[in-house]
Amino acid sequence: MARYFFDVHDSQVTTLDEYGAECADRAAVSDEALRVLCEIAGDWPQRHLHHGLRVTVRDTNGHIVHAAAIHLSAQWLDEDRPATSPSPCGTAGMAA
């Protein structure tokens, strides 16, 4: 297995992967890049809203061999309804 480094780029900062991960093949590299994107976007989705989030993958020689990206967006479609401060998902209407 070869070692690859998954560098994360968002609208504010680039974080270089210092440790890397061993991947069996190209599919595993792509899967890991997508997993990293989803994990980061899921941890703090508002930070990445309307901004791109990208992972570039380097091999042990420092060459970028793969890239993956996501773009999060959200838009209310019922503009005639007043905005309210929503409860966290899954808690609305639940008894304490």
C-alpha positions in Angstrom: 0.0 0.0 0.0 1.1 3.5 -0.8 0.9 6.5 1.6 -1.1 9.6 0.5 -1.6 13.0 2.1 -5.0 14.7 2.1 -4.7 18.5 2.2 -7.8 20.4 3.0 -8.6 23.8 1.4 -11.5 26.0 2.5 -12.3 29.7 1.9 -10.2 30.7 4.9 -7.3 28.3 5.3 -5.3 25.4 3.9 -4.4 22.6 6.2 -1.6 20.3 5.1 -1.8 16.7 6.1 1.5 15.8 7.9 0.8 12.1 8.5 -1.1 10.8 5.5 -2.9 7.5 5.2 -2.1 4.2 3.5 -4.4 3.4 0.6 -4.6 0.1 -1.3 -5.6 1.5 -4.7 -6.9 4.6 -6.5 -10.5 3.8 -5.5 -9.4 3.9 -1.8 -7.7 7.3 -2.3 -10.9 8.7 -3.8 -13.0 7.2 -1.1 -10.8 8.7 1.6 -10.8 12.1 0.0 -14.6 12.1 -0.1 -14.8 10.8 3.5 -12.6 13.7 4.6 -14.8 16.3 2.8 -18.0 14.9 4.3 -16.6 14.7 7.8 -15.3 18.3 7.7 -18.4 19.7 6.1 -20.6 17.8 8.6 -18.7 19.1 11.7 -19.4 22.8 11.0 -21.7 23.1 8.0 -22.4 26.8 8.5 -18.7 27.7 8.1 -18.7 26.1 4.6 -22.1 27.3 3.5 -21.8 29.0 0.1 -18.0 28.3 0.0 -16.1 25.5 -1.6 -14.3 22.9 0.3 -11.6 21.0 -1.4 -9.2 18.2 -0.7 -6.1 17.7 -2.8 -4.2 14.4 -2.5 -0.4 14.2 -2.6 1.8 11.1 -3.1 5.0 10.6 -1.2 6.9 12.6 -3.9 4.7 15.6 -3.2 2.8 15.4 -6.5 -0.9 16.2 -6.4 -2.5 13.1 -7.8 -6.2 13.5 -7.0 -8.7 16.3 -6.0 -12.2 16.3 -4.7 -14.5 19.1 -3.8 -18.0 20.0 -2.5 -20.0 23.1 -2.4 -22.7 23.6 0.2 -25.6 25.8 -0.4 -29.0 26.4 1.2 -31.9 28.5 0.3 -35.4 28.9 1.7 -38.0 28.3 -1.0 -41.0 29.6 0.9 -40.0 33.3 1.2 -43.6 34.3 2.1 -43.2 32.7 5.6 -41.6 34.6 8.4 -38.2 33.6 9.5 -38.0 32.0 12.9 -35.2 30.7 15.0 -35.4 26.9 14.4 -34.7 24.2 16.9 -31.9 21.8 16.2 -33.1 19.1 13.9 -34.8 16.2 15.6 -35.7 18.1 18.7 -38.8 20.1 17.6 -41.9 19.0 19.4 -40.1 16.6 21.7 -41.0 16.6 25.4 -38.2 17.4 27.8 
